[in-house]
């Protein structure tokens, strides 16, 4: 728990940030800050979110400290605009999330129990579904989520209703089944069938990832980073030899690639 002195310090720092943003938006403030709207800030907000993600993946805690501050600035900025428009204030948002966290954790703040993380999240999803009066348990997932993340969230939400495999062997069987169907579609030469089956293969791989407790989005980002690093090393190796990759062949490139792979 946060002690009283630390809570006061956090409160003072947050109040100072709010005051700074309000001053920037006030007459005589910054021309750029004054003209911003909810919509105009979205690209910068998204950029800050990805910078937070990058700092975590790089395990750079000093950078994470900075990026979390930048992300908090955007939260305060958005709330400040809403306050100016007479819609709501940051206090309203804080009170809402505080109340929601207590209400949706009856196994912590009430007398209900939870057998483990899955059961706790299952209770959360069920409560959220009722509160929002949604028609489907798949509702509520942002349309703009990256496809891999969205696939995993769809599968998670379905799983919390009991719609899920019992054993990982069944998941593997589905993966192999979808790969076989992709091979058959490729032989047909019909592009829309191939596209559909590629989607099904990816969806099944995401499901396997979920079953193993791994984020497919994070795993693919790490693979992208690894490929980029090795490919650039391959380029450097050819440059060091005074050769161009375009004048080489796949056999030679693959040999160097495997050497670099062993070194990394």
C-alpha positions in Angstrom: 0.0 0.0 0.0 1.1 3.6 -0.6 1.9 5.4 2.7 0.3 8.8 3.6 3.4 10.8 2.7 3.8 9.2 -0.7 0.1 9.5 -1.4 0.4 13.2 -0.6 3.4 13.6 -2.9 1.6 11.8 -5.7 -1.4 14.0 -5.2 0.7 17.2 -5.3 2.6 16.1 -8.4 -0.7 15.2 -10.2 -2.2 18.5 -9.2 0.9 20.3 -10.5 0.6 18.5 -13.9 -3.0 19.4 -14.2 -2.2 23.1 -13.4 0.6 23.1 -16.0 -1.7 21.7 -18.7 -4.5 24.2 -17.8 -2.0 27.0 -18.0 -0.8 25.9 -21.4 -4.4 25.8 -22.6 -5.4 29.2 -21.1 -5.2 32.6 -22.7 -1.5 33.6 -23.0 -0.5 29.9 -23.0 1.0 27.8 -25.8 -0.6 28.3 -29.2 -0.1 24.7 -30.2 -1.5 23.3 -26.9 -4.5 25.6 -27.1 -5.6 24.4 -30.5 -5.5 20.7 -29.7 -8.7 18.6 -29.5 -9.5 15.0 -28.5 -9.1 13.9 -32.1 -5.9 15.9 -32.9 -4.1 14.3 -30.0 -4.8 10.7 -30.9 -1.7 10.2 -33.1 0.5 11.4 -30.3 -1.4 9.3 -27.7 -0.9 6.2 -29.8 2.8 7.0 -30.3 3.3 7.3 -26.5 1.6 4.0 -25.9 4.0 2.3 -28.4 6.9 4.0 -26.7 5.8 2.6 -23.4 5.6 -0.8 -25.0 9.0 -0.5 -26.5 10.6 0.6 -23.2 9.1 -2.5 -21.5 10.3 -4.8 -24.2 13.8 -3.2 -24.0 13.7 -3.6 -20.2 14.8 0.0 -20.0 13.3 1.1 -16.7 14.7 4.6 -16.9 13.0 5.1 -20.3 9.8 3.5 -18.9 9.7 6.0 -16.1 9.9 8.8 -18.7 7.3 7.3 -21.1 4.8 6.6 -18.3 5.0 10.3 -17.4 4.4 11.2 -21.1 1.4 8.8 -21.3 0.0 10.3 -18.1 0.3 13.8 -19.6 -2.0 12.7 -22.4 -4.6 11.3 -19.9 -4.5 14.7 -18.2 -4.6 16.6 -21.5 -7.7 14.7 -22.7 -9.5 15.1 -19.4 -8.6 18.9 -19.4 -10.3 19.3 -22.8 -13.4 17.5 -21.5 -13.4 19.7 -18.4 -13.2 22.8 -20.6 -16.2 21.5 -22.7 -18.2 20.9 -19.6 -18.3 17.2 -20.1 -16.3 15.7 -17.2 -13.1 16.2 -15.2 -10.2 13.9 -14.4 -11.7 13.5 -10.9 -14.8 12.0 -12.5 -12.6 9.5 -14.4 -10.6 8.6 -11.3 -13.7 8.1 -9.2 -15.3 5.9 -11.9 -12.3 3.6 -12.2 -11.8 3.3 -8.5 -15.4 2.3 -8.0 -15.2 -0.1 -10.9 -12.1 -1.8 -9.6 -13.7 -2.4 -6.2 -17.0 -3.6 -7.7 -15.4 -6.0 -10.2 -13.1 -7.6 -7.6 -15.5 -9.0 -5.1 -13.0 -11.7 -4.3 -10.7 -9.0 -2.9 -13.0 -6.3 -1.6 -16.1 -8.5 -0.9 -16.9 -12.0 0.3 -16.7 -13.9 -3.0 -13.9 -16.2 -3.8 -11.7 -16.8 -6.9 -10.0 -20.1 -7.6 -7.2 -18.5 -9.6 -6.3 -15.9 -12.2 -8.6 -17.4 -14.8 -11.6 -17.5 -12.5 -10.9 -13.9 -11.4 -10.8 -12.7 -15.0 -13.9 -14.8 -15.8 -15.8 -13.0 -13.0 -14.6 -9.7 -14.3 -15.8 -10.4 -17.9 -19.2 -11.7 -16.7 -19.7 -8.6 -14.6 -18.7 -6.3 -17.4 -21.0 -8.0 -19.8 -24.0 -7.5 -17.5 -23.1 -3.9 -16.6 -22.7 -2.8 -20.2 -25.9 -4.7 -21.2 -24.1 -6.2 -24.2 -25.7 -8.6 -26.6 -22.6 -10.7 -27.2 -19.7 -11.7 -25.0 -17.4 -10.7 -27.8 -18.6 -7.1 -27.8 -16.4 -4.4 -26.4 -13.2 -5.2 -28.2 -11.8 -2.1 -29.9 -12.2 -2.3 -33.7 -8.8 -0.7 -34.2 -6.8 -3.3 -32.2 -4.0 -4.9 -34.2 -5.3 -8.1 -35.8 -3.2 -10.5 -33.7 -4.1 -8.8 -30.4 -7.8 -8.8 -31.5 -7.7 -12.5 -32.3 -6.3 -13.3 -28.9 -8.9 -11.1 -27.1 -11.7 -12.7 -29.1 -10.5 -16.1 -28.1 -10.0 -15.1 -24.5 -13.5 -13.7 -24.2 -15.0 -16.9 -25.8 -12.9 -19.0 -23.4 -14.4 -17.2 -20.3 -17.8 -18.6 -21.3 -16.4 -22.1 -21.4 -16.1 -22.2 -25.2 -12.5 -23.6 -25.3 -10.5 -26.7 -25.8 -9.8 -28.9 -22.8 -6.2 -30.0 -23.8 -3.4 -28.5 -25.7 -3.3 -31.6 -28.0 -6.6 -30.5 -29.4 -5.2 -27.1 -30.2 -2.2 -28.7 -32.0 -4.6 -30.9 -34.0 -6.5 -27.7 -35.1 -3.2 -26.0 -36.1 -2.2 -29.0 -38.3 -5.7 -29.2 -39.7 -5.7 -25.6 -40.8 -2.2 -25.9 -42.3 -3.4 -28.9 -44.3 -6.4 -26.9 -45.5 -4.1 -24.1 -46.5 -2.0 -26.5 -48.6 -5.1 -27.7 -50.4 -6.2 -24.1 -51.0 -2.8 -23.3 -52.4 -3.1 -26.2 -54.9 -6.5 -24.8 -56.0 -4.9 -21.5 -57.0 -8.0 -19.6 -55.9 -6.7 -16.5 -54.2 -9.7 -15.8 -51.9 -9.6 -19.4 -50.7 -5.8 -19.1 -50.0 -6.4 -15.9 -48.1 -9.1 -17.4 -46.0 -7.0 -20.4 -45.1 -4.0 -18.2 -44.2 -6.3 -16.3 -41.9 -7.4 -19.5 -40.3 -3.9 -20.7 -39.8 -2.9 -17.4 -38.2 -6.0 -17.6 -36.0 -5.1 -21.1 -34.9 -1.5 -20.1 -34.1 -2.8 -17.2 -32.0 -5.0 -19.7 -30.2 -2.0 -22.0 -29.5 -0.1 -18.9 -28.3 -3.0 -18.1 -25.9 -3.2 -21.6 -24.7 0.6 -21.5 -23.8 0.1 -18.2 -22.0 2.0 -16.1 -24.6 1.0 -12.9 -26.3 1.0 -13.5 -30.0 1.5 -9.8 -30.6 4.5 -9.6 -28.3 6.0 -12.8 -29.8 5.7 -11.5 -33.3 7.2 -8.1 -32.5 10.2 -9.9 -30.9 10.6 -12.1 -34.0 10.4 -8.9 -36.2 13.1 -7.3 -34.1 15.3 -10.5 -34.3 14.9 -10.7 -38.0 15.8 -7.0 -38.5 18.9 -7.4 -36.3 20.1 -10.5 -38.2 19.4 -9.1 -41.6 21.3 -5.9 -40.9 24.2 -8.0 -39.6 24.0 -9.9 -42.9 24.2 -6.6 -44.8 27.2 -5.5 -42.7 29.0 -8.8 -43.4 28.6 -8.4 -47.2 29.7 -4.8 -47.0 32.8 -5.9 -45.0 33.6 -8.4 -47.7 33.2 -5.7 -50.3 30.3 -7.6 -52.0 26.7 -6.7 -52.7 23.9 -9.0 -51.6 22.2 -8.6 -54.9 25.3 -10.2 -56.6 25.2 -13.2 -54.2 22.9 -16.2 -54.1 20.6 -17.7 -51.5 22.9 -20.5 -50.7 25.7 -18.1 -49.7 23.4 -15.8 -47.9 21.8 -18.7 -46.0 25.3 -19.9 -44.9 26.2 -16.5 -43.5 22.8 -16.2 -41.9 23.2 -19.5 -40.0 26.6 -18.4 -38.8 25.2 -15.1 -37.5 22.3 -17.0 -36.0 24.7 -19.2 -33.9 26.5 -16.0 -32.7 23.3 -14.3 -31.5 
